[in-house]
């Protein structure tokens, strides 16, 4: 379970990076994906 959560967190972190690279990005999409990634990482540490 922990490894799955960490893999999901990495996927969302990658998604944040990609959304940050898009032209016209105002930062809200990448902030959202970073928050999702951080939340999953936090949960993975406590499971």
Gaussian input, Z-matrix of N, CA and C with variables (Angstrom, degrees):
# hf/3-21g

backbone

0 1
 N
 C     1     B1
 C     2     B2     1     A1
 N     3     B3     2     A2     1     D1
 C     4     B4     3     A3     2     D2
 C     5     B5     4     A4     3     D3
 N     6     B6     5     A5     4     D4
 C     7     B7     6     A6     5     D5
 C     8     B8     7     A7     6     D6
 N     9     B9     8     A8     7     D7
 C    10    B10     9     A9     8     D8
 C    11    B11    10    A10     9     D9
 N    12    B12    11    A11    10    D10
 C    13    B13    12    A12    11    D11
 C    14    B14    13    A13    12    D12
 N    15    B15    14    A14    13    D13
 C    16    B16    15    A15    14    D14
 C    17    B17    16    A16    15    D15
 N    18    B18    17    A17    16    D16
 C    19    B19    18    A18    17    D17
 C    20    B20    19    A19    18    D18
 N    21    B21    20    A20    19    D19
 C    22    B22    21    A21    20    D20
 C    23    B23    22    A22    21    D21
 N    24    B24    23    A23    22    D22
 C    25    B25    24    A24    23    D23
 C    26    B26    25    A25    24    D24
 N    27    B27    26    A26    25    D25
 C    28    B28    27    A27    26    D26
 C    29    B29    28    A28    27    D27
 N    30    B30    29    A29    28    D28
 C    31    B31    30    A30    29    D29
 C    32    B32    31    A31    30    D30
 N    33    B33    32    A32    31    D31
 C    34    B34    33    A33    32    D32
 C    35    B35    34    A34    33    D33
 N    36    B36    35    A35    34    D34
 C    37    B37    36    A36    35    D35
 C    38    B38    37    A37    36    D36
 N    39    B39    38    A38    37    D37
 C    40    B40    39    A39    38    D38
 C    41    B41    40    A40    39    D39
 N    42    B42    41    A41    40    D40
 C    43    B43    42    A42    41    D41
 C    44    B44    43    A43    42    D42
 N    45    B45    44    A44    43    D43
 C    46    B46    45    A45    44    D44
 C    47    B47    46    A46    45    D45
 N    48    B48    47    A47    46    D46
 C    49    B49    48    A48    47    D47
 C    50    B50    49    A49    48    D48
 N    51    B51    50    A50    49    D49
 C    52    B52    51    A51    50    D50
 C    53    B53    52    A52    51    D51
 N    54    B54    53    A53    52    D52
 C    55    B55    54    A54    53    D53
 C    56    B56    55    A55    54    D54
 N    57    B57    56    A56    55    D55
 C    58    B58    57    A57    56    D56
 C    59    B59    58    A58    57    D57
 N    60    B60    59    A59    58    D58
 C    61    B61    60    A60    59    D59
 C    62    B62    61    A61    60    D60
 N    63    B63    62    A62    61    D61
 C    64    B64    63    A63    62    D62
 C    65    B65    64    A64    63    D63
 N    66    B66    65    A65    64    D64
 C    67    B67    66    A66    65    D65
 C    68    B68    67    A67    66    D66
 N    69    B69    68    A68    67    D67
 C    70    B70    69    A69    68    D68
 C    71    B71    70    A70    69    D69
 N    72    B72    71    A71    70    D70
 C    73    B73    72    A72    71    D71
 C    74    B74    73    A73    72    D72
 N    75    B75    74    A74    73    D73
 C    76    B76    75    A75    74    D74
 C    77    B77    76    A76    75    D75
 N    78    B78    77    A77    76    D76
 C    79    B79    78    A78    77    D77
 C    80    B80    79    A79    78    D78
 N    81    B81    80    A80    79    D79
 C    82    B82    81    A81    80    D80
 C    83    B83    82    A82    81    D81
 N    84    B84    83    A83    82    D82
 C    85    B85    84    A84    83    D83
 C    86    B86    85    A85    84    D84
 N    87    B87    86    A86    85    D85
 C    88    B88    87    A87    86    D86
 C    89    B89    88    A88    87    D87
 N    90    B90    89    A89    88    D88
 C    91    B91    90    A90    89    D89
 C    92    B92    91    A91    90    D90
 N    93    B93    92    A92    91    D91
 C    94    B94    93    A93    92    D92
 C    95    B95    94    A94    93    D93
 N    96    B96    95    A95    94    D94
 C    97    B97    96    A96    95    D95
 C    98    B98    97    A97    96    D96
 N    99    B99    98    A98    97    D97
 C   100   B100    99    A99    98    D98
 C   101   B101   100   A100    99    D99
 N   102   B102   101   A101   100   D100
 C   103   B103   102   A102   101   D101
 C   104   B104   103   A103   102   D102
 N   105   B105   104   A104   103   D103
 C   106   B106   105   A105   104   D104
 C   107   B107   106   A106   105   D105
 N   108   B108   107   A107   106   D106
 C   109   B109   108   A108   107   D107
 C   110   B110   109   A109   108   D108
 N   111   B111   110   A110   109   D109
 C   112   B112   111   A111   110   D110
 C   113   B113   112   A112   111   D111
 N   114   B114   113   A113   112   D112
 C   115   B115   114   A114   113   D113
 C   116   B116   115   A115   114   D114
 N   117   B117   116   A116   115   D115
 C   118   B118   117   A117   116   D116
 C   119   B119   118   A118   117   D117
 N   120   B120   119   A119   118   D118
 C   121   B121   120   A120   119   D119
 C   122   B122   121   A121   120   D120
 N   123   B123   122   A122   121   D121
 C   124   B124   123   A123   122   D122
 C   125   B125   124   A124   123   D123
 N   126   B126   125   A125   124   D124
 C   127   B127   126   A126   125   D125
 C   128   B128   127   A127   126   D126
 N   129   B129   128   A128   127   D127
 C   130   B130   129   A129   128   D128
 C   131   B131   130   A130   129   D129
 N   132   B132   131   A131   130   D130
 C   133   B133   132   A132   131   D131
 C   134   B134   133   A133   132   D132
 N   135   B135   134   A134   133   D133
 C   136   B136   135   A135   134   D134
 C   137   B137   136   A136   135   D135
 N   138   B138   137   A137   136   D136
 C   139   B139   138   A138   137   D137
 C   140   B140   139   A139   138   D138

   B1=1.4493
   B2=1.5329
   B3=1.3268
   B4=1.4624
   B5=1.5196
   B6=1.3235
   B7=1.4674
   B8=1.5191
   B9=1.3243
   B10=1.4625
   B11=1.5215
   B12=1.3335
   B13=1.4626
   B14=1.5232
   B15=1.3193
   B16=1.4684
   B17=1.5241
   B18=1.3170
   B19=1.4683
   B20=1.5207
   B21=1.3191
   B22=1.4633
   B23=1.5230
   B24=1.3248
   B25=1.4641
   B26=1.5240
   B27=1.3293
   B28=1.4728
   B29=1.5201
   B30=1.3163
   B31=1.4662
   B32=1.5296
   B33=1.3237
   B34=1.4587
   B35=1.5273
   B36=1.3309
   B37=1.4570
   B38=1.5267
   B39=1.3288
   B40=1.4644
   B41=1.5219
   B42=1.3144
   B43=1.4607
   B44=1.5307
   B45=1.3298
   B46=1.4671
   B47=1.5234
   B48=1.3356
   B49=1.4607
   B50=1.5251
   B51=1.3204
   B52=1.4657
   B53=1.5244
   B54=1.3144
   B55=1.4651
   B56=1.5245
   B57=1.3172
   B58=1.4680
   B59=1.5286
   B60=1.3276
   B61=1.4591
   B62=1.5274
   B63=1.3133
   B64=1.4674
   B65=1.5244
   B66=1.3204
   B67=1.4570
   B68=1.5209
   B69=1.3058
   B70=1.4557
   B71=1.5133
   B72=1.3181
   B73=1.4617
   B74=1.5171
   B75=1.3186
   B76=1.4661
   B77=1.5254
   B78=1.3222
   B79=1.4548
   B80=1.5132
   B81=1.3282
   B82=1.4651
   B83=1.5217
   B84=1.3266
   B85=1.4686
   B86=1.5186
   B87=1.3183
   B88=1.4585
   B89=1.5233
   B90=1.3334
   B91=1.4668
   B92=1.5205
   B93=1.3232
   B94=1.4628
   B95=1.5280
   B96=1.3410
   B97=1.4621
   B98=1.5200
   B99=1.3382
   B100=1.4667
   B101=1.5241
   B102=1.3275
   B103=1.4663
   B104=1.5245
   B105=1.3227
   B106=1.4673
   B107=1.5248
   B108=1.3173
   B109=1.4595
   B110=1.5237
   B111=1.3230
   B112=1.4646
   B113=1.5213
   B114=1.3244
   B115=1.4619
   B116=1.5215
   B117=1.3308
   B118=1.4645
   B119=1.5256
   B120=1.3194
   B121=1.4629
   B122=1.5205
   B123=1.3105
   B124=1.4651
   B125=1.5252
   B126=1.3314
   B127=1.4639
   B128=1.5276
   B129=1.3283
   B130=1.4674
   B131=1.5259
   B132=1.3165
   B133=1.4617
   B134=1.5220
   B135=1.3170
   B136=1.4554
   B137=1.5245
   B138=1.3283
   B139=1.4723
   B140=1.5080
   A1=110.73
   A2=115.98
   A3=119.85
   A4=111.20
   A5=116.69
   A6=119.81
   A7=111.62
   A8=117.00
   A9=120.37
   A10=110.75
   A11=116.63
   A12=120.24
   A13=110.97
   A14=116.34
   A15=119.66
   A16=111.17
   A17=117.27
   A18=120.69
   A19=110.26
   A20=116.80
   A21=120.52
   A22=110.82
   A23=116.96
   A24=120.88
   A25=110.41
   A26=116.38
   A27=120.51
   A28=110.73
   A29=116.86
   A30=121.16
   A31=110.38
   A32=117.07
   A33=120.03
   A34=111.73
   A35=117.09
   A36=120.42
   A37=109.99
   A38=116.76
   A39=121.08
   A40=110.86
   A41=116.65
   A42=121.13
   A43=110.49
   A44=116.68
   A45=120.68
   A46=110.40
   A47=116.35
   A48=120.50
   A49=110.70
   A50=117.08
   A51=121.32
   A52=110.44
   A53=117.38
   A54=119.61
   A55=111.03
   A56=117.07
   A57=120.95
   A58=110.95
   A59=117.21
   A60=121.59
   A61=112.99
   A62=117.46
   A63=120.15
   A64=110.45
   A65=115.18
   A66=119.66
   A67=109.55
   A68=116.22
   A69=120.84
   A70=113.50
   A71=116.97
   A72=120.12
   A73=109.27
   A74=116.84
   A75=120.56
   A76=111.92
   A77=117.20
   A78=121.31
   A79=115.31
   A80=118.08
   A81=118.92
   A82=112.26
   A83=117.39
   A84=119.64
   A85=110.32
   A86=117.21
   A87=119.57
   A88=110.83
   A89=118.09
   A90=120.33
   A91=110.58
   A92=117.16
   A93=121.23
   A94=110.42
   A95=117.19
   A96=120.48
   A97=111.39
   A98=117.36
   A99=119.85
   A100=110.71
   A101=116.51
   A102=120.08
   A103=110.96
   A104=117.03
   A105=120.73
   A106=109.81
   A107=116.79
   A108=121.55
   A109=111.61
   A110=117.08
   A111=120.95
   A112=111.38
   A113=116.74
   A114=120.54
   A115=110.94
   A116=117.10
   A117=120.31
   A118=111.50
   A119=117.20
   A120=120.31
   A121=110.63
   A122=116.75
   A123=121.81
   A124=110.31
   A125=116.66
   A126=121.01
   A127=110.06
   A128=117.36
   A129=121.01
   A130=111.51
   A131=117.41
   A132=120.63
   A133=112.24
   A134=117.05
   A135=120.82
   A136=114.30
   A137=116.55
   A138=120.11
   A139=109.72
   D1=-44.85
   D2=-178.97
   D3=-62.36
   D4=-43.50
   D5=179.69
   D6=-65.00
   D7=-36.19
   D8=177.67
   D9=-65.27
   D10=-41.71
   D11=178.31
   D12=-64.23
   D13=-40.83
   D14=178.71
   D15=-66.15
   D16=-37.97
   D17=177.24
   D18=-64.93
   D19=-41.93
   D20=176.64
   D21=-63.33
   D22=-41.51
   D23=178.78
   D24=-60.81
   D25=-41.95
   D26=178.38
   D27=-63.68
   D28=-40.08
   D29=178.92
   D30=-61.71
   D31=-44.26
   D32=-179.76
   D33=-70.75
   D34=-31.77
   D35=175.33
   D36=-65.24
   D37=-41.55
   D38=175.92
   D39=-62.96
   D40=-39.64
   D41=178.81
   D42=-63.86
   D43=-38.35
   D44=177.15
   D45=-63.16
   D46=-41.77
   D47=179.37
   D48=-62.60
   D49=-44.79
   D50=-179.60
   D51=-63.80
   D52=-43.09
   D53=-179.12
   D54=-67.24
   D55=-30.18
   D56=177.61
   D57=-69.04
   D58=-29.04
   D59=-177.02
   D60=-80.44
   D61=-15.47
   D62=-178.24
   D63=-69.45
   D64=145.39
   D65=177.31
   D66=-70.39
   D67=144.61
   D68=178.05
   D69=77.65
   D70=12.26
   D71=-179.94
   D72=-74.18
   D73=128.22
   D74=178.96
   D75=-93.84
   D76=3.02
   D77=176.12
   D78=93.83
   D79=-12.63
   D80=-175.93
   D81=-71.61
   D82=-38.07
   D83=179.86
   D84=-66.02
   D85=-45.54
   D86=-178.96
   D87=-66.68
   D88=-36.08
   D89=176.24
   D90=-62.63
   D91=-40.12
   D92=179.39
   D93=-62.86
   D94=-49.71
   D95=-177.65
   D96=-66.83
   D97=-34.12
   D98=175.47
   D99=-64.63
   D100=-40.93
   D101=178.78
   D102=-64.00
   D103=-41.44
   D104=177.61
   D105=-62.40
   D106=-45.15
   D107=179.61
   D108=-61.48
   D109=-45.53
   D110=179.74
   D111=-63.84
   D112=-38.77
   D113=179.06
   D114=-64.59
   D115=-45.59
   D116=178.68
   D117=-63.97
   D118=-38.34
   D119=177.46
   D120=-63.89
   D121=-42.01
   D122=179.07
   D123=-61.46
   D124=-45.10
   D125=179.44
   D126=-64.46
   D127=-41.66
   D128=-179.22
   D129=-61.08
   D130=-35.23
   D131=179.13
   D132=-68.98
   D133=-24.75
   D134=-173.95
   D135=-103.73
   D136=-1.89
   D137=179.65
   D138=-89.97

